[in-house]
Amino acid sequence: MSGTTYTASVRYSTRVLLLQLATVVAVVAVCAGVFSWITYDRLRDSAADNATSIARSIAAAPQVREAVAARTGQSGRSDPADTPLQDYAADAAARTGALFVVVTDARGIRLAHPDPSLIGERVSTSHDAALRGEEVTAWESGTLGTSVRAKVPVFAPGTGQPVGEVSVGFRPAHVFSGLPKLLAAVGAAAAGAVVLGLAATVLMRRRWEHVTLGLQPEEMAELVRAQAAVLEGVDDGVLSLDNAAVVQLANSRAGSLLGVEDAVGRNFTDLGLPEDAVRDLLAGRSRDQVVVGDKVLYLDAHPVHRHGRPLGTVIVVRDRTDLTALSRRLGTVRALGGALRVQRHEFANRIHVAAGLLDAGRDDDARAFLREMEQRGPVDFPLVDAALLAEPFLQSFLGAKSVEAAERGVTLRVGPDTLVLGTVGPVNAVEDVATVLGNLVDNAVAAAAGGAAAGEYAAGGYAAVSRRELPETRGVSSRGEGARRAVGGPWVEVTALQDADSLVLTVADSGPGLVPAAGGVPVRATEAVSGPARGVAPDSPDSPDPPDSADHTDTPVDRVHGHGIGLTLSRDLARRRNGELWLIDPGGDGTGAVFGVRLPGVFATETSTETTDAVETTVTFRDDADGRGER
């Protein structure tokens, strides 16, 4: 905006002020002029009516009618001193304030006039209308000057024949004597209206400057163009909030990420975000690892000020789902790589031992050592009952996880109900199994190690799964026999079953079970798996510490991955394979939570049929008195 040059030398608000002021002055002037003209016209009409009334009363007087009728029949000049009509007319003019009262006969000869020297002479204006019996009012000029005058016929007594006229006139000064005061009042009112208009215009100008922040229309138009280009040209979501937290502006990307069709006009607290995240964002603090539906979002808050005045908050919404998923896959690959390195190193050491025994001629000891290595596997992972799991990938992966769990003082074991006869493949299936199983194991290890509930690590993620039994798995119990075995110290148990080409996993832990999350919102085990999962990972930088995890310190992997975020991703991966993730048992009262997951299509197709038959013929289940199955 600084590089834009505007040609207008006068500010827009000043131009509006001058235009409004000119409009007010013009309107007031027109109104005052019209009012003055109407008043002037009414004064003229009133004076004419007054003159007509006086002339009628004089013309109707009996002595006037008789005198005019008698004079009409005579000839010669009348004597003013001998004319009683002159005295009557002079007295009427004095009483009414008229300029003149003139009485004439039928020939227009004056019988009465303010100037006695003009009596007996013909009038200077026409008297024909009066002789026709008509009344006339007009502004005319005569011997006494310009005046408004009324001419009324005088009728002869008893006959009704016009025999003369009475003319009454008023001078203009008398007619418009009150007009100056009236015009002064009109002028004062007009001036007051102009002053009020000026004051209102100034207030409007100040309000305009306040509302527009001093921006000119050209600047606002360019801002709108730039705003549209920026909002629709970025891949991030953008929300603009006013000081009341009402969304004033939102691009389509923001609605897509938040799962809201029309956010404009709605309060920010009504968009379905967690309450603690909303509080932080409105306070100007950014939030990471916010789970909204099937997305992991980063919300960046930027308070906006202009000239020291707060204008609101701009919130940038970024999708971190793919980045989080990639980070988890990378963590899985690193774990597998570490396990392979350990395996290679340990295997090399054992080969050296076997070679040493052979070189020493101790063939029997070498054979025994190799048979033991064949039974125990190439590496001694701290995975309890690892022999129950023959599938190479699952055994290696859980072995690597058992090393991580052992570092945190947690025992990872394979459930006694485990039975997998096939081999996990291809590569995408291996990645999905590693991600889903790794997330569940990580959450369970964290819950068991820290004494915190799994629900606290899944703020919104665990709320998205439903409590139900394993689907279509022929009587698998919600908590295996191994999960009930007394073991000293925290533990996590993984049970794996193959059902055709599907892998069914259950993960149990010794934690306290699901309890209300750190934000105070309880995790509900009855919510549907298809329902929206909204929450914040409590291990994000801005989230509060879980109340029961004061002694727990997250590893770097925990800080990168985030516990309820992984559950959301695991749920999405299961859905993509037409599988599902659900809560089997929320735990509590000294027992941990149990989660189940079904992942179809992770085993080779050609082995699925024979594997199913083997499962059906080899494994049988019964329910004991506690409702937990035994093999």
Secondary structure as GFF3:
##gff-version 3
##sequence-region A 1 631
A	DSSP	alpha_helix	12	59	.	.	.	ID=ss1
A	DSSP	alpha_helix	62	72	.	.	.	ID=ss2
A	DSSP	three_ten_helix	80	82	.	.	.	ID=ss3
A	DSSP	alpha_helix	84	96	.	.	.	ID=ss4
A	DSSP	beta_strand	100	105	.	.	.	ID=ss5
A	DSSP	beta_strand	110	112	.	.	.	ID=ss6
A	DSSP	three_ten_helix	116	118	.	.	.	ID=ss7
A	DSSP	alpha_helix	128	131	.	.	.	ID=ss8
A	DSSP	beta_strand	136	142	.	.	.	ID=ss9
A	DSSP	beta_strand	145	155	.	.	.	ID=ss10
A	DSSP	beta_strand	162	170	.	.	.	ID=ss11
A	DSSP	alpha_helix	172	175	.	.	.	ID=ss12
A	DSSP	alpha_helix	179	211	.	.	.	ID=ss13
A	DSSP	alpha_helix	217	233	.	.	.	ID=ss14
A	DSSP	beta_strand	237	241	.	.	.	ID=ss15
A	DSSP	beta_strand	247	250	.	.	.	ID=ss16
A	DSSP	alpha_helix	252	258	.	.	.	ID=ss17
A	DSSP	three_ten_helix	268	270	.	.	.	ID=ss18
A	DSSP	alpha_helix	275	282	.	.	.	ID=ss19
A	DSSP	beta_strand	287	292	.	.	.	ID=ss20
A	DSSP	beta_strand	295	306	.	.	.	ID=ss21
A	DSSP	beta_strand	309	319	.	.	.	ID=ss22
A	DSSP	alpha_helix	321	359	.	.	.	ID=ss23
A	DSSP	alpha_helix	363	376	.	.	.	ID=ss24
A	DSSP	beta_strand	383	384	.	.	.	ID=ss25
A	DSSP	three_ten_helix	386	388	.	.	.	ID=ss26
A	DSSP	alpha_helix	392	407	.	.	.	ID=ss27
A	DSSP	beta_strand	411	414	.	.	.	ID=ss28
A	DSSP	alpha_helix	427	450	.	.	.	ID=ss29
A	DSSP	three_ten_helix	454	457	.	.	.	ID=ss30
A	DSSP	three_ten_helix	462	464	.	.	.	ID=ss31
A	DSSP	three_ten_helix	481	484	.	.	.	ID=ss32
A	DSSP	beta_strand	491	499	.	.	.	ID=ss33
A	DSSP	beta_strand	502	509	.	.	.	ID=ss34
A	DSSP	beta_strand	534	536	.	.	.	ID=ss35
A	DSSP	alpha_helix	556	561	.	.	.	ID=ss36
A	DSSP	alpha_helix	563	576	.	.	.	ID=ss37
A	DSSP	beta_strand	580	585	.	.	.	ID=ss38
A	DSSP	beta_strand	594	599	.	.	.	ID=ss39
A	DSSP	three_ten_helix	605	607	.	.	.	ID=ss40
A	DSSP	alpha_helix	608	618	.	.	.	ID=ss41
A	DSSP	beta_strand	622	623	.	.	.	ID=ss42
A	DSSP	beta_strand	629	630	.	.	.	ID=ss43
###
